[in-house]
Amino acid sequence: MKRNLVVILLLISLGAFSQEAKTSPYKAGEWLRYKMSYSGFLKAGEAVLTLEEKELDGKTVFYAKGFGKTSTFIGWFFKVRDTYESYFDKENNNPYLFKRDVYEGGYTIKRDTKFDQTKKIATIEDHKQKTKKEVEFNNVQDMISAFYYLRNVQTDTLKVGDEIGLNMFFDSKTFPFRLKLLGREILKTKFGKINTLKFRPLVEAGRVFKENESVTIWVTNDGNKIPIKLQASLAVGSLRAELKAFKGLANSFEIIFD
């Protein structure tokens, strides 16, 4: 299985785009919960993503938190408790502070990244290693702010084969990330039939983006643009993540009634 269920979920989040530029696709109070299953039947874990408003250095910003954990059964073999937090600008989505607190089968990370958007310097403080370093950056998102950044990108004019992307800052480095539109699909879910956008992540190998054919992402094709399903083929079996519950959406959750 994948080591990091939260990272997988956050990759799902990168598929979210807004169709209406004038209407915000999210607001403070949004809450999303996902269930994860292995090979379609074994519960692997769950993840929750929340959005609030908070004060940071005298400025009102968005504060998003992602938390993921393995199920009790999977936890007997490989326990995961991961928390990701992001403070980002309400207007332009620029990240100010990204916090990562990871426990994965005994492996731990506790690291904060502070983004100086004026000097374009990121300060990475590793609490476990007791180190601090500075790295230059330009036009980046952290793993959580990327979710909300891409939800503001228009999709109504996208054609099959089109790609959308960003630069993501993670562990002191900048990584290009792209999503390729595979098509539009009516998806059967626990909530009913939903109009979705179907994407595939593209990862960079050298200077060429190559398709990761094992991962497919479905995103609601409405004003919210929230990821509703992910399917990933593994060396043994498959991993699926599906939206289980939600509240506090900025726009109506559109269901197709026959």
Secondary structure, DSSP 8 states (H G I E B T S, - for coil): --S-HHHHHHHHHTT---S-TTS-S--TT-EEEEEEEETTTEEEEEEEEEEEEEEETTEEEEEEEEEEEE-HHHHTTS-EEEEEEEEE-TTT--EEEEEEEEEETTEEEEEEEEEETTTTEEEEEETTTTEEEEEE--S-B-TTHHHHHHTTS--TT--TT-EEEEEEEETTEEEEEEEEEEEEEEEEETTEEEEEEEEEEEEEETTEEEE-TTEEEEEE-SSS--EEEEEEE-SSSEEEEEEEEEE--SS----B--
